[in-house]
Amino acid sequence: MPDPAVPPTPPVPLTALLAREDLALRQLAGPPAEDVVIHWVHTSEMADPYPYLLGGELLLSAGVHIPEATGPATTYFDDYVARITAAGGAALGFGVAPVHDTVPEALVAACAAHGLPLLEVPPRTTFSGVARAVWQLMARARLAELRRVTEAQQSLATAASRPDPVPSVLGRLAQRLGGWAALYGPEGTEIARAGREPGGSTAVSEAYFAKLIGVP
């Protein structure tokens, strides 16, 4: 499965989308929503959407592409879902109007077999409404992220203005990271540290910090 070309916006947990009462989406198959995130929304009625997917999408379809002669003995749905998962699609939303009254059972089975989350989109919910909800959730997550970054910067600036700036900054940084922070000199000698002592990964952590300051 290809890695999605992740956009510069926070992903949307599928649980957040399912929690929107105005959308009334219902998951019919696939892994738990807690394990799924959405990076994009794309609508397509192509029988093979693979060439048009970047990965990480919630793909929306009303099933216009499904042949009328499709029966339980055909592999149409299995092939269709296999191509979505091969492209890295995150989930499939199937609209039950205006073409289909219900989600085809063969599609449910195919999504379950390939581990692709399948969402039922009710008649009253438009695809544009689903897309708008995703962008709204992304915007809220982005705003919350910017607030956290701003608060962290202000906190570090305040710590740096204290009489003991080095331990103050390291202590605040370790608190923000939920771990430990260290300051190394030009020769790679540790000058100060703060936070919980590292465990068995000390060597790896020290090498990482050395790399950050440009020590070979």
Residue pairs with C-beta under 8 A, 6 or more apart in sequence:
1 55
1 85
1 86
1 88
2 55
2 87
2 88
3 55
3 88
4 39
4 40
4 54
4 55
4 56
4 57
4 88
4 90
5 54
5 55
6 39
6 56
7 39
7 40
9 39
9 138
9 141
9 142
10 138
10 141
10 142
10 145
11 37
11 38
11 39
11 56
11 138
11 141
12 37
12 38
12 39
12 134
12 137
12 138
12 141
13 33
13 34
13 36
13 37
13 38
14 27
14 33
14 34
14 36
14 37
14 38
14 90
14 91
14 117
15 33
15 34
16 137
17 23
17 25
17 38
17 58
17 130
17 133
17 134
17 137
18 25
18 26
18 27
18 33
18 119
20 133
22 125
22 129
22 133
23 121
23 125
23 129
23 130
23 133
24 122
24 124
24 125
25 93
25 119
25 120
25 121
25 122
25 125
25 130
26 119
26 120
26 122
27 33
27 117
27 118
27 119
27 120
28 103
28 108
28 111
28 118
28 119
28 120
29 108
29 109
29 111
29 112
29 116
29 117
29 118
30 36
30 91
30 111
30 112
30 115
30 116
30 117
30 118
31 115
31 117
33 117
36 90
36 91
36 117
37 56
37 90
38 56
38 57
38 58
38 90
38 91
38 134
39 55
39 56
39 57
39 90
40 54
40 56
40 57
40 58
40 134
41 57
41 58
41 60
41 130
41 131
41 134
41 135
42 49
42 52
42 53
42 57
42 58
42 59
42 60
43 59
43 60
43 61
43 127
43 131
44 52
44 59
44 60
44 61
45 61
45 62
45 63
45 64
45 65
46 52
46 65
47 65
47 80
48 80
48 83
49 59
49 83
49 84
49 87
49 89
50 83
50 84
50 86
50 87
53 59
53 84
53 87
53 88
53 89
54 88
55 87
55 88
55 89
55 90
56 88
56 89
56 90
57 89
57 90
57 91
58 90
58 91
58 92
58 93
58 119
58 130
58 134
59 84
59 89
59 91
59 92
59 93
60 92
60 93
60 95
60 121
60 127
60 130
60 131
61 92
61 93
61 94
61 95
62 94
62 95
62 97
62 98
62 99
62 100
62 127
63 94
63 95
63 99
63 100
63 104
63 107
64 99
65 80
66 76
66 99
66 100
66 104
67 76
70 76
70 77
70 104
70 106
72 106
76 106
77 104
77 106
77 107
77 109
77 110
78 106
78 110
78 113
78 114
80 107
80 110
81 92
81 107
81 110
81 111
81 113
81 114
81 116
82 110
82 114
84 92
84 114
84 116
85 114
85 115
85 116
89 116
90 117
91 116
91 117
91 118
91 119
92 111
92 116
92 117
92 118
92 119
93 118
93 119
93 120
93 121
93 127
93 130
94 100
94 103
94 107
94 118
94 119
94 120
94 121
95 121
95 123
95 125
95 127
96 102
96 103
96 120
96 121
96 122
96 123
97 122
97 123
98 123
103 118
103 120
107 118
108 118
110 116
111 117
111 118
112 118
121 127
121 130
152 176
155 172
155 176
156 169
156 172
156 173
159 165
159 168
159 169
159 171
159 172
160 168
160 169
162 168
166 183
166 191
166 192
167 192
167 194
170 181
170 182
170 183
170 192
170 193
170 194
170 195
171 181
171 194
171 195
173 181
173 194
173 195
174 180
174 181
174 194
174 195
174 196
175 195
177 195
179 195
179 196
179 198
180 193
180 194
180 195
180 196
180 197
180 198
180 205
181 193
181 194
181 195
182 190
182 192
182 193
182 194
182 205
182 206
182 209
183 190
183 191
183 192
183 193
184 190
184 191
184 209
184 210
184 213
184 215
185 191
186 213
186 215
187 215
188 210
188 215
190 206
198 205
210 216
